[in-house]
Structures are given as structure tokens and as C-alpha cells.
Amino acid sequence: MIFNGEVDRYQGFHVNLKDVKQFKDITVDEFELSLKEALDDWVKKYRCSWFEVGLQLTHFLPVLAKFGYVFHHTKTEYVSMNKWLSPSEPKNVPDYAFTNIGVGGLVIDKDNRVLVVKERHNLGIKMWKFPGGYSIQGEEFGETAIREVREETGIDCQFESVIAFRHIHKLAFDCSDIYMVCHLKPLGSVMKGSGSLEISKCNYELDDCQWIPVDELRPQLSAFNRYILEKFVMSQSAGVMIGLKEIPVNIPQFKHIKQQTYSIHQFNKQLQDNKGS
């Protein structure tokens, strides 16, 4: 049996073990013998060996573990294992993604009212908070905030800026957690159209959803959300925001990547006030 694979730029050798038709007639004993022979060769050529094993071929996993392979990550359709081969270098394979990304939207209208929700599935304390949730792979921060606000409240928005983010550890799935909060401008109700800010509450996620004036809302928020609101008000008064700019990628291999960069921008407060009125 010959393992076909690809070599990455770090001299890691990757074998794709997902094709059931290609490997269905290979016994576990044959796989073990082939792997032993291959490793004798790979240790002279590569720094690391990788296997991606499809769900229907997981009977090979104990063999990989027997030869020192460890789990790196899983997807819904495969599991990835690796073995460090270089005898002269310490293992420097990075951990798989260990941080969840969530995004909330601070939506404020021209009458200085904030769109807030009370979650149905809460931690025992029902407090007003900004709508938000976890990102889907491939989403920008603003896209997540816009989608979550639309799904929870029925209000369409556009991204304006990032206000702040929080970073904590040991949260969902025992992972680290980054939670961004974005300033969103309301455009209108999904149900009623542009100009209408009538709420369409998601009943299976929320107990309540309202537009509440800033001054009335402050004492009803958690310390975190109140801090975010205060920083937003302060930044608006100072005429600064964390805005978005796409910077071109000049490396040919990464031309397909959108390099979205968030940094401090200054804006004309008087012009901003006029736009909102």
C-alpha cells in the first residue's frame, strides 16, 4: 500500500484518508504494516506527518494512535491526526482554533433609543442586553452583527464601526471567547420596510425586545453592556470610531483573502449629527 499525499510549506506530509472506495479493501493489518514502512521513510524527509480520516474509515484510528499520532482537530466529516517526525526540532504545530467569536450589535436610532433584548435561555437573570450571537465561519464582524440583529428583532441595519471587544477564557466548549460589539445603524423593519422600526421578535430565542432611550436604559444593563454604551457615547462625542478598511494583500498565494482591517478613524461629528437627523 502506498500513501499518496501533499507536502505543505512547513515540510509536513498530508495524507487524505477520506476516500472509502480507495481504502475499503485494505485491512487493518495491511494498513499497519504500510504505515510502519512509510514512517521509516518519512522521518528522513518530513518534519510532520498528517492524516485526515473520514468517518467511514475510523477503524484505522487505533493504528495511528499506536504509532504515536495524536488528535489535532475534527470536522463533521473527518478527524485530523498528526505525528511530529523531526528529531532535531521541538514540535511547533499550532493548536487548532480554540477561540469562539461572538458579535453583538448596539443599534441606536435618531431618537437616541437603543434596541435591546431579553433572552429566553438565560443564566437565571433576565437583563436587557444588545442582540448578538456567534459568528458563522467566513463572516465579518459586521455581517454577524447585522444577521443576528435581523434574526432576533427583524430590524435591518448597516455596519458603522466596532465599539469594543471582550476576551475571556474557559467559556463555551472550554474555549477562549472573543465578543465584539459593533455600532449598527437601523435601516428599517424586515416586515414593514425601510423607515419603519417596528420589531418582529424571535419568540424561540427572546422573551422581550424593545427600543429604550439611552438614559432610561443605563441602570438596566449589566456592567459590561453599560460600559460598552458609555464608551460608545464617549467616542461619538469625541468624533472617533474604530472603522473598517480593506487593505490589499500583496502575496500571490493569498490574493483571494479579504484583509479587513479595523483601526481608529476620525469623523466630522456635525456631519454625523446631520446624517442622523
N, C-alpha and C positions, 0 to 999 in steps of 0.2 A: 504494500500500500504506500502511495506517495502523497504527501501532504502538499497541496498547492496553496500558495499564499502570496501576500504582498508585503513588501518592506517599506516601513514608514521612514520619515527623515531622521528619526532618532535611532535607527537601526533596530527597530522592533519588527518581528516577523508575525504577520497576522494570518491565521487560518480560519476560513469561514466554514463552519460545520453545520449549516442550516439545510443543505440540500438532501432531503430524505432519499430521493432516488439514487443519488451518488453513493450513499453510505449504507443503504438498507441491507445489503448483503454482507457487510463487514461485521464479524463477530467481535465481542468484547476482547477476546484473547488476541485476535488479529490486530485490533486497534492498539492494544497494549504493547505488543511486540514492535509494531511500526513506530509508535511514539518513542520507545526506548532507543531504537536505531536513529530516529530523526534527531533526538536531543543530543546524541553523541556528535552529530554533525553541526547542529545549530549553535551549540555552545562555542564553537570556533568562529562563527560568522556574525552572530547577532548579540545584542545586549539584552533583549527581552523576547519572550515568546507569548503569543496571544491566541486564544481560541474563543470564537463566538459559537455557542452550541444552541441549536434550535430546540424547541420544546419536545419534538418527537425523537430527538437523539440524546436525551439527557441520561440514558443508560451508560454513556461514556464518561460522565462527570466523575464517578468514583475512581476511574483510571487516572484522569488528570490530577485529581487530588492526591492519589498515591505517589505521583511523580513530582509533587511539590507545587502544583498550581493552586492559586487562591482566587476566590471570587473578587471581582473588581466592581461589576455593576450588572443590573438586569434591566431588560425592557420587557414589554408584554410578550414578545415573540422569541426572545433568546436570553441566554446568560453569558456573560463575558468572564473569562478567567485568564490569569497571566502567571508567568514564572520568570523571575529575574535570572538571567544567564551569565552576565558579566562577572567574572571572579575578581576583577581588579577595581570595580567601581561599586559604591553603595547604591542600593536600589533607590531610584528617584522617580518612580512612576507616580504621577499626581493622583490623589484621591478622586473618585468620581464626584459629580456635582453633589454638594452636601448642604446647599442653601436654597430654601424656598423663597420665592419672590411674590409679595403681595402688593397691591396698589389700591389706595383709596382716593376718592375724588372730593375735594372741597368745592362744591358748586354754590356760587353766590350770585344772586340776581341783581338787577339795577336798583331794587328797593332795599338792598343790604340784608336780604334774607338768605339763610343757608339751608340747603337741602340735607336733612338728616334722617336717620332710620333707627329703629329698634329691632334687633334681630330676634327671630323666633327661637333659634337654637343658640342660647347664650350661656354664660358661666354662672348663672344664678342672679345676676344683677342686670336689670334692664335699663340701660342708659342710652341716651342719644349718641350716635356716632355718625361719621361720614360713611356713605356707601362705599363698598370696595370688596376685593377678594383676591384670590390667587391668579397669577398670570398663566396664560397658556403658552406653551413653547412657541417662540417666534414673535411674540407680541412686544411692541414697545411699551414703555411705562404708560404713556398717554392713551394708547389703544386699550390697554387693560382697564384703566380708569373709566374711559368712555363706555366700554362694553358693560362693565359691572354696574355703572350708574343706570344705563339703559335697561339692563335686565332686572334690576331691583326696583326701579322707580318709574320707568317709562319716559324718562327725560333724556332727550338727545343733547349732547354737549360737544364742544370743541376744546382741545388741549390748549392751555395758556402757558403753564410753567410747572416746574417742580417746586414744592414749598420746602420739604424736608424729608428725611428718612430716618428710620429707626433700625438698629441692628442688635438682635439678641440671639441667644444660643439655647440649645436643648428644648426646642419647641415641637411642632408637629413632626411626627416620624423621627423624633430625636435629632432633628436637623437644626442648623442655624436658620435664621429668618430675617430677611430684609423687607421692611414695609415702607413703601414710598407713599407720599401724599402729594397729589397734583392739584393745581388750581384749574378748574374747568369752567368754561362759560356756557350757560344754558342757551340752547337754540330753540327748543320747543318740545311739546309733548309728542311722543310717538303716536298716540291715539288721536290727539286733537290737532296736530300740525304745528307749523312754525308760528312762534309768537305766543302760543298757549303754554303755560307751565303747570297744567293740570297733571297731577300724579296718577300713575297707574301702578299700584303697589303689587309686588310679587308676594302672593299670600303664603306660599310654602317656605319662603325664606324670612319674611318680615312680619312682625306684629304691628308695626306702625311706621308711618313715613309722613313727614311734614316739612313745610317751609317755615323756619323760625327766625325772627330777627336776631341779629348778632348779639345785641346787648341782653336780650332775653335768654339766649342760648348759653352764654358763657358759663353760668353756675350749674348748668345741667349736663355739662360734658365731663368726661374723665380727665385726669390731669394731662394725659398725653394729647388728647384731642383739643383740650383748651390751650395747651402750649402751641400746637400747630396753628390754631386760629389766631392766637396773639402774634405769632411770627408772620403770618400772612398779612395781618393788618399793618404791622410794623414795616414790612417790605413794601407794601403798597404806598404807605406814607413817604417812604424814602425814595421811591421811584426805582427800585431794583428788583430783579427776579432771576431765578435760575431757568434760563431759556434753553432752547434746543437748536443745535446747528449740525447739519450733516457734513462731515469732513471727508473728502475723497480718500480712498485707500490706494496707495501707490505701489503696493506689492502685487505683482501679476496674479499670484495664486489666490489672492483674497479680493479680487476685483468685484466679486459678486456680493461682498459683505457691505451692508449699510453701517457706516461708522457714525452712529448717533452720539453726539457729544453734548453734555449738559454743563453749562457754565453761567457765571454771573453776567447779566445783561442790565443795562440801564434803559429806562424808558421815560418818555415825557408824560408825567403824571397828569398834567392838564389835558393832554390829548387823550389819555386813557379815560379820564373822567368824562370827557365829551362823548367818547365812543359808547360808554355805558349808559349815557342819559338818553 
